Amino acid sequence: MKGNIFLVGFMGSGKSTVGKILAEKLGLKFVDIDSQIEKNTGLTIPEIFENYGEKHFRDLEKKEIEKFTQKDGFVVSTGGGLGANPDNMGKMKKSGKVVWLDVSLDEILKRCENDTNRPLLNQPLENIQKLYEDRKKVYKQAHIHIKAEGKTPEDITDEIIQRCKST
């Protein structure tokens, strides 16, 4: 396959889990943008948010995704905000297939309830709901839309492979 596969979706939608399996099945390299940022800065995502703010983190994401839109042969797991940025979405669509892993907010909240590594979940529910709805407007631009709820990571991976072949 030419280009990369970029996985987008809200935090907790399974991008990293599915991405690793997908990369292995397709013989591609896997990269998680959040992990790359943590490795490059020596800081956790919450530490970056706390010390430098969200805007700085979004700038780091943008620089990191630009590196991978210039490369080939990767399955890229993006952070929830990265894939919701229209500029980033456009760049990813030009350099590969973008796949949206769509999971309901109720399921996201269940999956992330004990996860302290997600700074944007530390706010009132109505703010999280608005963020979720706003991000979906950009996620909808992905080449492939996968309803991921209630499916195993393996089933999602197989569906992505089938859909990539037909688009």
C-alpha positions as CSV (number, residue, x, y, z in Angstrom):
1,M,0.0,0.0,0.0
2,K,1.2,3.5,-0.9
3,G,1.2,6.1,1.8
4,N,0.2,5.8,5.4
5,I,-2.8,4.9,7.4
6,F,-3.8,7.6,9.9
7,L,-6.1,6.7,12.7
8,V,-8.3,9.5,14.1
9,G,-11.0,9.6,16.7
10,F,-11.7,10.8,20.2
11,M,-9.4,9.9,23.1
12,G,-10.1,6.3,24.2
13,S,-11.5,5.2,20.8
14,G,-8.8,2.5,20.4
15,K,-6.4,4.1,17.9
16,S,-3.2,2.9,19.5
17,T,-4.5,-0.6,20.2
18,V,-5.9,-1.1,16.7
19,G,-2.9,0.7,15.1
20,K,-0.4,-1.8,16.5
21,I,-2.4,-4.8,15.3
22,L,-3.0,-3.1,11.9
23,A,0.7,-2.3,11.4
24,E,1.6,-5.9,12.2
25,K,-0.9,-7.4,9.9
26,L,0.1,-5.1,7.0
27,G,3.8,-5.3,7.6
28,L,4.0,-1.5,8.3
29,K,5.7,0.5,11.0
30,F,3.5,1.8,13.9
31,V,3.9,5.2,15.5
32,D,1.8,6.8,18.2
33,I,2.1,10.6,17.9
34,D,1.5,11.2,21.7
35,S,4.3,8.7,22.5
36,Q,6.6,10.4,20.0
37,I,6.0,13.8,21.7
38,E,6.6,12.3,25.1
39,K,9.9,10.7,23.9
40,N,11.0,13.9,22.2
41,T,10.3,16.2,25.1
42,G,11.0,13.9,28.0
43,L,7.6,15.0,29.5
44,T,4.2,13.3,29.8
45,I,1.2,14.8,28.0
46,P,-0.2,16.0,31.3
47,E,3.1,17.6,32.2
48,I,3.2,19.4,28.8
49,F,-0.4,20.7,29.4
50,E,0.4,21.8,32.9
51,N,3.7,23.5,32.3
52,Y,3.2,24.9,28.8
53,G,-0.5,24.8,28.0
54,E,-2.7,23.1,25.4
55,K,-1.6,25.5,22.5
56,H,2.1,24.4,23.0
57,F,1.0,20.8,22.9
58,R,-1.0,21.3,19.7
59,D,2.0,22.9,18.1
60,L,4.1,19.9,19.0
61,E,1.4,17.6,17.5
62,K,1.4,19.6,14.3
63,K,5.2,19.4,13.9
64,E,5.2,15.7,14.6
65,I,2.3,14.8,12.2
66,E,4.1,16.8,9.4
67,K,7.1,14.5,9.8
68,F,4.9,11.5,9.1
69,T,3.0,13.1,6.2
70,Q,6.4,13.2,4.5
71,K,7.1,9.5,5.1
72,D,5.7,6.3,3.8
73,G,4.8,2.9,5.3
74,F,3.4,3.8,8.6
75,V,0.2,3.3,10.6
76,V,-0.1,6.5,12.6
77,S,-2.2,6.7,15.8
78,T,-3.0,10.4,16.3
79,G,-4.1,12.1,19.5
80,G,-7.8,13.0,19.7
81,G,-7.2,16.7,19.0
82,L,-4.7,16.2,16.2
83,G,-7.2,14.5,14.0
84,A,-9.8,17.2,14.8
85,N,-7.7,20.0,13.4
86,P,-8.8,20.7,9.8
87,D,-5.2,21.6,8.6
88,N,-3.8,18.3,10.0
89,M,-6.8,16.4,8.5
90,G,-6.0,17.9,5.1
91,K,-2.3,17.0,5.3
92,M,-3.1,13.4,6.4
93,K,-5.7,12.9,3.6
94,K,-3.1,13.9,1.0
95,S,-0.5,11.5,2.2
96,G,-2.5,8.4,3.0
97,K,-5.8,6.9,4.1
98,V,-7.5,8.5,7.1
99,V,-9.7,6.2,9.2
100,W,-12.1,7.5,11.9
101,L,-12.7,5.1,14.8
102,D,-16.1,6.2,15.9
103,V,-17.1,5.4,19.5
104,S,-19.9,6.9,21.5
105,L,-19.0,9.4,24.3
106,D,-20.6,7.1,26.9
107,E,-18.2,4.3,25.9
108,I,-15.3,6.7,25.8
109,L,-16.0,7.9,29.4
110,K,-16.3,4.2,30.6
111,R,-13.0,3.3,28.9
112,C,-11.2,6.4,30.3
113,E,-12.7,6.6,33.8
114,N,-9.5,5.5,35.6
115,D,-7.1,7.1,33.1
116,T,-5.2,10.0,34.7
117,N,-3.2,10.6,31.6
118,R,-5.9,12.6,29.7
119,P,-5.9,16.2,30.8
120,L,-9.0,17.2,28.7
121,L,-11.2,14.8,30.8
122,N,-10.6,16.9,33.9
123,Q,-13.5,19.3,33.1
124,P,-17.3,19.4,33.4
125,L,-19.2,16.8,31.4
126,E,-20.9,19.5,29.2
127,N,-17.5,20.8,28.1
128,I,-16.4,17.2,27.2
129,Q,-19.7,16.7,25.3
130,K,-19.1,19.9,23.3
131,L,-15.5,19.0,22.6
132,Y,-16.7,15.5,21.4
133,E,-19.3,17.0,19.1
134,D,-17.0,19.7,17.7
135,R,-14.3,17.1,16.9
136,K,-16.7,14.8,15.2
137,K,-17.3,17.5,12.6
138,V,-13.7,17.2,11.4
139,Y,-13.4,13.4,12.0
140,K,-16.3,13.0,9.5
141,Q,-13.9,14.1,6.7
142,A,-11.9,10.9,7.0
143,H,-11.8,8.6,4.0
144,I,-13.1,5.7,6.0
145,H,-15.6,5.7,8.9
146,I,-15.5,2.7,11.2
147,K,-18.2,2.2,13.9
148,A,-15.8,0.7,16.4
149,E,-18.1,0.3,19.4
150,G,-18.8,-3.3,20.5
151,K,-16.1,-4.7,18.1
152,T,-12.9,-6.4,19.1
153,P,-9.6,-4.6,18.0
154,E,-9.0,-7.6,15.6
155,D,-12.4,-7.2,14.0
156,I,-11.9,-3.4,13.6
157,T,-8.5,-4.1,12.1
158,D,-9.9,-6.6,9.6
159,E,-12.6,-4.1,8.6
160,I,-10.0,-1.3,8.1
161,I,-8.0,-3.7,5.8
162,Q,-11.1,-4.6,3.8
163,R,-12.2,-0.9,3.5
164,C,-8.7,0.3,2.5
165,K,-8.7,-2.3,-0.4
166,S,-12.0,-1.0,-1.7
167,T,-11.4,2.8,-1.4
